[in-house]
Amino acid sequence: MLVRAYRLTDKLGIVLLKSSLALVDVTLDGLSLLVQRIFAPILRLLGLVLRPIGTLFGLLLLLLLNLFRRATGQTALSAERVMARRAARAQMEAAIVEDPLRAQNRVLSTFTVLLLAALIGVVLWATNPARTAPSGGGAPLNAAPLFASTPAESGAPTAGPLASPVPTVTPLPSVLEVRGSLAYTVRELGQTDIWAVPVGSRTQIRLTNSPEDERDPAWSPDGRRLAYASRQDGNWEIYVYDLTSGETTRMTYDLSFQAGPSWDPAGEWLVYETYQSGNLDIQFQRVDGSELPLAMPGNSAAADFSPAWSPDGRQIAFVSWRDGNQDIYIFNLNDQTVTNFTNTPDRFEDYPAWSPNGEWIAYSALENGLETVFVKSADDPNATAQPLYGGRSPSWSPDGASIVFAADVGDGGQLIASPFEGSGVVTSVIPVPVGTTGAVWSALPLPQQLVNSGSVGPAVSGPLYIEDVSERSVDPPYVLRAIGVSAEPSTLSDRVDDSFRSMRERVLDSVGWDFMGRMDHVFWPLERPPEPGVERRHWLMTGRAFAITRNSTAGSPAALEVVRENIGVDTYWRLYLRVVQDAQDGQLGEPLRRMPWDFASRIEGDVEAYDQGGRLRLQLPQGYYVDITRIAEDYGWERVPAGSDWRANSNAINYWLFRKTDGLSWYNAMREIWTEGSLINFAPTPTPVDNFETVGSATPPTAPPPIPVEPTAEGVDPTLPPEVEDLLNQEAPAGEGQ
């Protein structure tokens, strides 16, 4: 019986040991199959922990059974029991042999771990910023060791000539992925400079810093040189700036006007506009200066300007007045023919730009009173131009997938990139001042040393003027000050008189004679009756406006040329003042490229001109002129739009009127120099009383007391050139009198 009992306990121990090991194996295998590959490493760790525990549990059971046998007094093992134990041990060792399924699971787990590691490596490689270097057109990066693949922010450390870009949180929009750099013209403090910005950065860099004007930037095909026009030597010439060496080379040597350069595809020639024999024409010149300038065959008696060389080097797009309208033409160098590319009598185009593949031409024009960028097939002059977006002076991205242009938005400006091919959204590149033009896109980044410098220094320091204002503690708080011009009364508000004096001096320096010294009106007292058809609430009453002499548009050549501009629903006028005769060789001003408006045609028997308030002149006036509207804007003086009835009412044309509001309404501007009581008939009420016809009264109100006028040492009658004096003393054309 005891032998049977021993055998039974041995078998029971072996069963318990095998059951515990099987339970552990089944549990591990089930969990491994349940979660498959995700937690394989964790299951392996659990297996290493649970296996010894299961083994210890079985040994513990055997130990307890051994103690039980000893308690029964049986300490000797019979041969049969020894043999039974040996057989049991053999069976146990056979059971412990690893299951083939578990070995397969271990292999799968190891493979899963290796696969996950490889996947992580691929993700890290794909997101490495060093792989985001641009691959646009132009010379390869290794050909320009001084250029970084992506410009860093100003002052940021670099890691060698080809520095990797700094990763950003916000990815670069698709329209800017080609990167590179932009150059453009900015007007600040009364003069223009050329600036640049790395695409994808907000760090603007001044490339030119002459106190004189620079404009019309044009990248060379290799992106290392920038051609531009400048007055830095006294008259408009073409210069080439080497961004690598920092050296500037003057390309043209002629007192006449040269501007608007464009490179040939090989980077050996420049085509540009020049003023020769009283007419704007187009010339070619080798960049190395080895040959004299060559006139473009097919130049006409009409003005030709704004040339743009095609990518294949065999065509020139340019702007001309050949057909009585400002259209874009194409000159073919192979057969020397000229084709009117746009041919739109109701639209004035400018700024032609070829796409990199030569299949498209982008340009800008006013459309329904708004500056608009158009794109048209270069091979089909009869194709319909497609409006792209609101803006001016377009330029193509190096890959031809996007177009960048300038646009004025509210009180500021923007450089905007719009997709042309493929996906993407219209994206603001960088905020810029109002009036920014000439944005051009290069495939290569800016030299790293230029990016790190941040700028080449300011061109003009300090404000254009300082308004010395004396505010009083009485009503009204400001006084009128004499400004010494030939108008009665010759006074302006203390809040604007200094800006007027500075502007007058600037115009004198720009044109060579004191045009602003003679005015038709500067200030209107309250008792002055309005002109026929003119609103009673006039800005000349505020001491913040002036009216130049209308007779300046008389004569041939006229001292003043007026260009019509339809902006939105309003009609504005831009004024170009002829420089003094002694400077008609290019020392001052520049030739006109926009056709002036002919007011005198209203009375010459032209019915359409009479109905439209005039018409365009038949040809551009010869000579050099200065845009005094732009000078006035530099000093805070804005032009006044024409009245809605200006075609029939000559007093509402308003080309002669400028004002400086500083954001004030008309009534608030009046309150600066008039008492509240004197403005009782002008107070903003739901039912204002206009004109001098008050309810229940047939007589005008009592004139207010005179406004204090501070005396000034000024008052010297301005000296005018004899030819200008004669023009201003002529009678005004019919319909333009006071």
TIDOTOR-541607 format. One record per residue (C-alpha): residue number from 1; x, y, z. Coordinates in pm, whole numbers, m for minus. Example, Ala and Ser with C-alpha at 12.3 -4.5 7.8 and 13.67 -1.06 7.14 Angstrom:
// TIDOTOR-541607
 num     c1     c2     c3
   1   1230   m450    780
   2   1367   m106    714
***
This chain:
// TIDOTOR-541607
 num     c1     c2     c3
   1      0      0      0
   2    276    239     89
   3    446    175   m246
   4    123    255   m426
   5     80    566   m214
   6    434    681   m300
   7    371    617   m670
   8     43    806   m653
   9    205   1107   m482
  10    491   1106   m735
  11    247   1104  m1026
  12     35   1374   m863
  13    343   1599   m815
  14    449   1547  m1174
  15     97   1633  m1298
  16     86   1946  m1085
  17    429   2056  m1208
  18    343   1996  m1572
  19      4   2166  m1529
  20    161   2480  m1381
  21    417   2502  m1661
  22    147   2442  m1925
  23    m73   2710  m1766
  24    209   2962  m1784
  25    286   2871  m2145
  26    m81   2887  m2254
  27   m125   3223  m2082
  28    183   3371  m2248
  29     94   3228  m2589
  30   m264   3352  m2567
  31   m159   3701  m2472
  32    102   3701  m2748
  33   m159   3604  m3008
  34   m413   3850  m2866
  35   m199   4161  m2891
  36     12   4018  m3177
  37    310   4242  m3242
  38    234   4550  m3038
  39    336   4432  m2689
  40    578   4155  m2790
  41    872   4301  m2599
  42    654   4330  m2285
  43    536   3968  m2317
  44    892   3848  m2349
  45    976   4024  m2027
  46    672   3872  m1855
  47    779   3529  m1980
  48   1120   3567  m1825
  49    956   3660  m1495
  50    669   3405  m1485
  51    869   3101  m1598
  52   1088   3086  m1283
  53    778   3145  m1070
  54    603   2845  m1228
  55    909   2628  m1179
  56    940   2730   m814
  57    570   2651   m763
  58    615   2294   m896
  59    929   2236   m686
  60    741   2360   m380
  61    470   2098   m438
  62    731   1824   m471
  63    893   1941   m148
  64    558   1919     33
  65    499   1567    m98
  66    848   1464     13
  67    775   1593    360
  68    452   1392    360
  69    640   1074    274
  70    892   1135    548
  71    610   1179    796
  72    489    823    716
  73    832    683    810
  74    926    572    471
  75   1275    694    413
  76   1417    424    186
  77   1338    420   m174
  78   1278     92   m340
  79   1424     15   m677
  80   1080     34   m823
  81   1022    385   m681
  82   1362    497   m809
  83   1276    372  m1152
  84    937    545  m1129
  85   1102    875  m1037
  86   1351    845  m1320
  87   1063    781  m1562
  88    876   1083  m1422
  89   1186   1304  m1453
  90   1224   1196  m1816
  91    861   1281  m1882
  92    902   1621  m1710
  93   1212   1709  m1914
  94   1028   1612  m2232
  95    742   1844  m2134
  96    978   2136  m2067
  97   1105   2134  m2427
  98    996   2467  m2585
  99    682   2458  m2799
 100    756   2534  m3171
 101    467   2787  m3175
 102    631   2986  m2895
 103    959   2990  m3087
 104    771   3118  m3392
 105    607   3391  m3184
 106    948   3495  m3052
 107   1080   3529  m3407
 108    775   3734  m3507
 109    818   3957  m3204
 110   1183   4019  m3287
 111   1091   4100  m3647
 112    823   4343  m3526
 113   1072   4525  m3305
 114   1319   4557  m3593
 115   1042   4682  m3824
 116    935   4949  m3575
 117   1297   5063  m3535
 118   1335   5091  m3912
 119   1010   5289  m3936
 120   1128   5534  m3672
 121   1454   5577  m3861
 122   1269   5653  m4186
 123   1050   5915  m4014
 124   1354   6085  m3861
 125   1527   6090  m4201
 126   1223   6227  m4384
 127   1175   6512  m4136
 128   1540   6616  m4133
 129   1543   6998  m4217
 130   1872   6957  m4402
 131   1678   6790  m4686
 132   1467   7109  m4754
 133   1728   7296  m4960
 134   1573   7463  m5270
 135   1602   7296  m5605
 136   1479   7580  m5832
 137   1637   7708  m6149
 138   1962   7895  m6178
 139   2312   7785  m6091
 140   2358   7486  m5856
 141   2423   7563  m5493
 142   2771   7415  m5501
 143   2858   7674  m5764
 144   2798   7954  m5511
 145   2974   7860  m5187
 146   2898   8196  m5030
 147   2523   8139  m5056
 148   2331   7959  m4785
 149   2069   7708  m4889
 150   1818   7881  m4666
 151   1889   8225  m4522
 152   1888   8246  m4148
 153   1736   8533  m3957
 154   1953   8838  m3920
 155   2228   8778  m3668
 156   2161   8406  m3637
 157   2467   8175  m3622
 158   2540   7959  m3923
 159   2696   7618  m3963
 160   2915   7683  m4265
 161   2869   7813  m4618
 162   2560   7599  m4681
 163   2382   7647  m4353
 164   2073   7438  m4284
 165   1746   7625  m4236
 166   1611   7680  m3889
 167   1300   7460  m3846
 168    980   7652  m3783
 169    656   7554  m3621
 170    448   7669  m3919
 171    536   7494  m4248
 172    619   7710  m4549
 173    317   7757  m4779
 174    335   7565  m5104
 175    352   7886  m5313
 176    683   7971  m5139
 177    842   7625  m5125
 178   1083   7705  m5406
 179   1237   7963  m5166
 180   1509   8190  m5306
 181   1494   8566  m5249
 182   1292   8871  m5352
 183   1414   9221  m5440
 184   1175   9517  m5458
 185   1159   9898  m5449
 186   1046  10079  m5134
 187    979  10451  m5096
 188   1060  10595  m4755
 189   1139  10945  m4632
 190   1091  11093  m4977
 191   1322  10862  m5176
 192   1332  10506  m5308
 193   1572  10223  m5220
 194   1598   9860  m5318
 195   1529   9605  m5047
 196   1542   9224  m5042
 197   1401   8943  m4829
 198   1480   8569  m4817
 199   1162   8384  m4915
 200   1023   8227  m4600
 201   1183   8490  m4376
 202   1054   8820  m4238
 203   1397   8984  m4223
 204   1406   9265  m4480
 205   1749   9382  m4598
 206   1833   9714  m4760
 207   2048   9653  m5067
 208   2107  10018  m5167
 209   2153  10320  m4945
 210   2225  10620  m5165
 211   2042  10940  m5061
 212   1921  10951  m5422
 213   1660  10723  m5576
 214   1724  10359  m5675
 215   1461  10140  m5838
 216   1384   9879  m6109
 217   1576   9580  m5965
 218   1650   9289  m6203
 219   1826   8964  m6101
 220   2090   8818  m6330
 221   2020   8460  m6443
 222   2278   8323  m6197
 223   2122   8521  m5911
 224   2453   8675  m5802
 225   2410   9021  m5959
 226   2136   9279  m5944
 227   2090   9543  m6215
 228   1897   9857  m6123
 229   1846  10225  m6211
 230   1976  10503  m5986
 231   2036  10879  m5966
 232   2330  10838  m5730
 233   2565  11018  m5972
 234   2324  11301  m6049
 235   2118  11158  m6334
 236   1942  10829  m6406
 237   2187  10552  m6507
 238   2204  10170  m6501
 239   2416  10001  m6232
 240   2501   9639  m6151
 241   2548   9529  m5790
 242   2752   9211  m5726
 243   2601   9054  m5413
 244   2900   8824  m5363
 245   3173   9089  m5364
 246   2956   9385  m5264
 247   3089   9592  m5556
 248   2870   9820  m5770
 249   2951   9893  m6136
 250   2804  10175  m6341
 251   2693  10042  m6682
 252   2576  10352  m6872
 253   2740  10693  m6912
 254   2495  10941  m7058
 255   2329  11252  m6913
 256   1999  11134  m7058
 257   1759  10907  m6871
 258   1819  10527  m6849
 259   1612  10285  m6639
 260   1416   9958  m6639
 261   1696   9702  m6706
 262   1635   9337  m6799
 263   1891   9055  m6848
 264   1930   8821  m7142
 265   1922   8448  m7049
 266   2303   8417  m7074
 267   2364   8711  m6840
 268   2581   8890  m7100
 269   2346   9168  m7218
 270   2109   9420  m7064
 271   1810   9575  m7237
 272   1674   9899  m7088
 273   1474  10213  m7161
 274   1649  10537  m7252
 275   1542  10892  m7341
 276   1696  10989  m7674
 277   1608  11286  m7899
 278   1299  11369  m7698
 279   1156  11016  m7700
 280   1166  10705  m7482
 281   1332  10419  m7670
 282   1487  10078  m7594
 283   1859   9992  m7611
 284   2087   9689  m7564
 285   2431   9690  m7406
 286   2688   9426  m7313
 287   2737   9396  m6940
 288   3115   9394  m6976
 289   3100   9727  m7162
 290   3291   9589  m7461
 291   3045   9734  m7713
 292   2855  10059  m7751
 293   2480  10055  m7679
 294   2261   9934  m7965
 295   1913  10070  m8037
 296   1639   9810  m8064
 297   1533   9777  m8428
 298   1178   9891  m8476
 299   1189  10179  m8226
 300    912  10422  m8313
 301    830  10788  m8262
 302    600  10678  m7979
 303    732  10606  m7631
 304    871  10251  m7579
 305    965  10144  m7226
 306    959   9865  m6959
 307   1142   9597  m7164
 308   1149   9231  m7054
 309   1374   8969  m7220
 310   1217   8628  m7295
 311   1372   8307  m7150
 312   1472   8185  m7499
 313   1655   8513  m7562
 314   1481   8580  m7894
 315   1194   8812  m7792
 316   1150   9139  m7602
 317    820   9234  m7441
 318    780   9607  m7382
 319    520   9881  m7325
 320    442  10139  m7592
 321    200  10412  m7701
 322    234  10320  m8072
 323   m140  10275  m8129
 324   m259  10559  m7907
 325   m300  10333  m7606
 326    m59  10196  m7346
 327    m29   9836  m7467
 328    229   9558  m7436
 329    415   9469  m7755
 330    656   9186  m7846
 331    966   9242  m8059
 332   1102   8930  m8232
 333   1482   8936  m8271
 334   1472   8671  m8545
 335   1260   8853  m8801
 336   1263   9196  m8624
 337    884   9225  m8627
 338    673   9397  m8362
 339    333   9262  m8252
 340     71   9431  m8034
 341     34   9164  m7766
 342   m252   9308  m7556
 343   m433   9550  m7792
 344   m685   9674  m7536
 345   m803  10033  m7595
 346   m988  10041  m7263
 347   m696   9923  m7047
 348   m342  10055  m6987
 349    m99   9765  m6927
 350    247   9779  m6772
 351    519   9564  m6606
 352    535   9266  m6850
 353    704   8954  m6705
 354    778   8624  m6885
 355    717   8290  m6717
 356   1036   8077  m6680
 357    922   7843  m6959
 358    837   8135  m7189
 359    475   8021  m7238
 360    304   8302  m7041
 361    334   8675  m6984
 362    206   8834  m6664
 363    141   9207  m6638
 364    m73   9453  m6443
 365   m331   9716  m6536
 366   m622   9908  m6387
 367   m944   9711  m6421
 368  m1266   9872  m6295
 369  m1062  10113  m6090
 370   m850   9841  m5925
 371   m490   9738  m5993
 372   m509   9383  m6128
 373   m255   9120  m6231
 374   m330   8945  m6562
 375   m179   8635  m6729
 376   m191   8568  m7101
 377    m48   8305  m7336
 378    273   8440  m7490
 379    213   8255  m7818
 380   m138   8385  m7883
 381   m193   8764  m7893
 382   m564   8697  m7960
 383   m609   8493  m7643
 384   m816   8640  m7361
 385   m610   8764  m7067
 386   m706   8601  m6739
 387   m723   8823  m6427
 388   m531   8660  m6145
 389   m548   8884  m5839
 390   m549   9248  m5731
 391   m198   9397  m5744
 392     79   9541  m5961
 393    426   9469  m6105
 394    411   9086  m6109
 395    710   8849  m6114
 396    725   8470  m6155
 397    868   8222  m5909
 398   1178   8038  m6038
 399    972   7722  m6101
 400    686   7909  m6269
 401    430   7772  m6024
 402    361   8103  m5845
 403    346   8476  m5914
 404    446   8746  m5667
 405    317   9103  m5684
 406    267   9413  m5469
 407    m69   9532  m5340
 408   m181   9818  m5119
 409   m415   9703  m4844
 410   m564   9972  m4623
 411   m288  10187  m4475
 412    m13   9942  m4565
 413    116   9723  m4844
 414    190   9356  m4897
 415    403   9141  m5121
 416    165   8860  m5215
 417    233   8522  m5376
 418    m46   8356  m5572
 419    m43   8001  m5715
 420    m52   7970  m6094
 421      1   7599  m6147
 422    m90   7324  m5904
 423   m237   7364  m5558
 424   m181   7635  m5303
 425   m344   7945  m5161
 426   m274   8317  m5198
 427    m14   8398  m4932
 428    127   8718  m4788
 429    506   8710  m4824
 430    583   9016  m4612
 431    428   9353  m4519
 432    578   9646  m4712
 433    515  10021  m4731
 434    238  10153  m4955
 435    352  10202  m5314
 436    613   9924  m5316
 437    686   9805  m5671
 438    921   9595  m5881
 439    927   9270  m5684
 440   1154   9019  m5866
 441   1218   8657  m5760
 442   1558   8484  m5771
 443   1613   8110  m5726
 444   1923   8161  m5512
 445   1924   8283  m5153
 446   2099   8599  m5046
 447   2468   8581  m4949
 448   2495   8472  m4588
 449   2716   8764  m4489
 450   2452   9004  m4622
 451   2176   8824  m4432
 452   2377   8837  m4111
 453   2449   9208  m4152
 454   2074   9278  m4167
 455   2117   9588  m4384
 456   2371   9812  m4552
 457   2255  10109  m4350
 458   1989  10379  m4384
 459   1992  10617  m4679
 460   1819  10910  m4508
 461   1815  10968  m4135
 462   1560  11170  m3945
 463   1207  11279  m4042
 464   1134  11490  m4349
 465    992  11765  m4127
 466    909  11846  m3766
 467    577  12015  m3697
 468    638  12284  m3436
 469    295  12324  m3279
 470    193  12566  m3004
 471   m133  12451  m2847
 472   m327  12710  m2652
 473   m558  12661  m2353
 474   m833  12870  m2513
 475  m1093  12804  m2781
 476   m982  12754  m3058
 477   m664  12575  m2947
 478   m455  12654  m3257
 479   m376  12964  m3462
 480   m314  13036  m3829
 481     41  13109  m3941
 482    157  13300  m4247
 483    341  13086  m4502
 484    455  13359  m4744
 485    297  13256  m5074
 486    120  13472  m5332
 487   m235  13407  m5213
 488   m464  13609  m4988
 489   m491  13524  m4710
 490   m162  13332  m4709
 491   m209  13133  m4390
 492   m227  12770  m4278
 493   m303  12606  m3945
 494    m18  12584  m3696
 495    m71  12207  m3718
 496     41  12180  m4084
 497    243  12491  m4176
 498    584  12331  m4117
 499    508  12033  m4341
 500    402  12275  m4615
 501    725  12476  m4589
 502    934  12157  m4608
 503    734  12031  m4905
 504    771  12364  m5084
 505   1149  12350  m5040
 506   1159  11990  m5166
 507    966  12080  m5482
 508   1202  12371  m5542
 509   1503  12140  m5520
 510   1338  11879  m5745
 511   1225  12103  m6034
 512   1459  12401  m6002
 513   1193  12672  m5949
 514    950  12773  m5673
 515    624  12635  m5809
 516    465  12616  m5462
 517    531  12985  m5400
 518    230  13085  m5611
 519   m117  12963  m5515
 520   m473  13033  m5620
 521   m603  12972  m5266
 522   m465  12874  m4928
 523   m736  12969  m4679
 524  m1104  13058  m4703
 525  m1277  13262  m4430
 526  m1622  13146  m4324
 527  m1792  13440  m4488
 528  m1648  13360  m4831
 529  m1927  13236  m5061
 530  m1858  12897  m5223
 531  m1784  12856  m5590
 532  m2074  12746  m5811
 533  m2138  12377  m5777
 534  m1893  12337  m5485
 535  m1996  12214  m5141
 536  m2002  12480  m4872
 537  m1808  12267  m4626
 538  m1478  12314  m4803
 539  m1138  12199  m4675
 540   m986  12537  m4759
 541  m1177  12668  m4454
 542   m986  12436  m4220
 543   m640  12584  m4273
 544   m535  12235  m4382
 545   m560  12269  m4760
 546   m423  12467  m5054
 547   m506  12508  m5422
 548   m226  12544  m5676
 549   m256  12775  m5975
 550   m495  12623  m6231
 551   m336  12819  m6515
 552    m26  12600  m6479
 553   m181  12359  m6732
 554   m187  12630  m7003
 555     79  12682  m7270
 556    293  12458  m7482
 557    482  12308  m7321
 558    270  12346  m7010
 559    436  12386  m6672
 560    201  12121  m6533
 561     72  11797  m6687
 562   m228  11622  m6531
 563   m276  11243  m6556
 564   m617  11093  m6487
 565   m639  10796  m6249
 566   m962  10605  m6185
 567   m930  10446  m5841
 568  m1235  10257  m5724
 569  m1538  10470  m5809
 570  m1349  10800  m5783
 571  m1145  11002  m6029
 572   m810  11131  m5906
 573   m537  11332  m6076
 574   m161  11292  m6065
 575     45  11606  m6130
 576    376  11614  m6318
 577    566  11942  m6299
 578    811  12035  m6575
 579   1165  12101  m6450
 580   1341  12428  m6522
 581   1475  12468  m6875
 582   1838  12458  m6761
 583   1786  12102  m6631
 584   1624  11956  m6943
 585   1927  11734  m7002
 586   1847  11471  m6740
 587   1985  11640  m6429
 588   1637  11666  m6276
 589   1319  11466  m6317
 590   1251  11201  m6578
 591   1048  11172  m6901
 592    675  11106  m6892
 593    549  10756  m6968
 594    182  10812  m6886
 595    m35  11015  m7123
 596   m171  11339  m6969
 597   m535  11446  m6982
 598   m628  11726  m7222
 599   m889  11954  m7060
 600   m872  12208  m7344
 601  m1015  11952  m7588
 602  m1358  12013  m7432
 603  m1387  12341  m7623
 604  m1228  12231  m7951
 605  m1543  12095  m8114
 606  m1493  11732  m8008
 607  m1838  11623  m7887
 608  m1710  11314  m7710
 609  m1437  11513  m7538
 610  m1695  11767  m7428
 611  m1915  11496  m7277
 612  m1620  11321  m7109
 613  m1461  11635  m6965
 614  m1164  11606  m7203
 615   m957  11325  m7352
 616   m604  11187  m7359
 617   m341  11392  m7535
 618   m243  11267  m7879
 619    125  11226  m7783
 620    347  11241  m7478
 621    494  11586  m7405
 622    870  11600  m7443
 623   1102  11690  m7158
 624   1167  11600  m6795
 625    904  11615  m6522
 626    869  11551  m6148
 627    574  11374  m5985
 628    475  11640  m5728
 629    172  11436  m5620
 630    414  11178  m5480
 631    620  11450  m5309
 632    303  11586  m5149
 633    219  11236  m5022
 634    568  11209  m4869
 635    483  11510  m4653
 636    134  11394  m4560
 637    m64  11598  m4815
 638   m325  11402  m5008
 639   m502  11484  m5332
 640   m877  11540  m5334
 641  m1092  11330  m5570
 642  m1294  11501  m5837
 643  m1661  11561  m5774
 644  m1909  11324  m5932
 645  m2011  11600  m6177
 646  m1659  11704  m6277
 647  m1718  11640  m6649
 648  m1983  11912  m6660
 649  m1866  12129  m6369
 650  m1509  12253  m6409
 651  m1502  12374  m6047
 652  m1533  12012  m5929
 653  m1230  11875  m6118
 654  m1009  11938  m5810
 655   m673  11848  m5965
 656   m543  12167  m5800
 657   m657  12080  m5446
 658   m449  11914  m5170
 659   m532  11863  m4803
 660   m368  11728  m4488
 661   m634  11572  m4268
 662   m422  11372  m4019
 663   m728  11149  m3980
 664   m959  11433  m3874
 665  m1311  11482  m4001
 666  m1391  11814  m4163
 667  m1577  11945  m3856
 668  m1306  11838  m3609
 669  m1044  12002  m3830
 670  m1254  12321  m3826
 671  m1278  12314  m3446
 672   m898  12338  m3423
 673   m904  12697  m3555
 674  m1269  12807  m3516
 675  m1478  12853  m3203
 676  m1782  12637  m3153
 677  m2011  12937  m3172
 678  m1879  13045  m3510
 679  m1959  12699  m3652
 680  m2324  12695  m3547
 681  m2436  12660  m3909
 682  m2181  12382  m3972
 683  m2235  12170  m3664
 684  m2303  11803  m3748
 685  m2679  11772  m3691
 686  m2947  11546  m3840
 687  m3074  11845  m4043
 688  m2774  12065  m4120
 689  m2832  12409  m4265
 690  m2633  12441  m4589
 691  m2539  12746  m4791
 692  m2625  13082  m4647
 693  m2999  13024  m4669
 694  m3104  12983  m4306
 695  m3460  12908  m4209
 696  m3662  13230  m4169
 697  m3376  13451  m4283
 698  m3276  13586  m4623
 699  m2940  13724  m4507
 700  m2619  13543  m4425
 701  m2520  13505  m4059
 702  m2290  13754  m3897
 703  m1927  13694  m3984
 704  m1727  13541  m3697
 705  m1446  13732  m3532
 706  m1110  13715  m3711
 707   m881  13423  m3628
 708   m547  13509  m3468
 709   m268  13508  m3725
 710     91  13476  m3612
 711    323  13703  m3814
 712    622  13549  m3986
 713    938  13672  m4148
 714    835  13497  m4465
 715    648  13681  m4734
 716    911  13738  m5000
 717    750  13713  m5342
 718    887  13396  m5506
 719   1108  13434  m5809
 720    996  13230  m6109
 721   1175  13149  m6433
 722   1071  13394  m6708
 723    906  13127  m6923
 724    702  13006  m6625
 725    605  13360  m6527
 726    469  13418  m6878
 727    267  13097  m6867
 728    111  13171  m6531
 729     10  13521  m6640
 730   m189  13388  m6935
 731   m565  13367  m6912
 732   m708  13033  m6807
 733   m894  12833  m7072
 734  m1267  12881  m7078
 735  m1440  12687  m6804
 736  m1140  12683  m6569
 737  m1167  13028  m6417
 738  m1201  13107  m6052
***
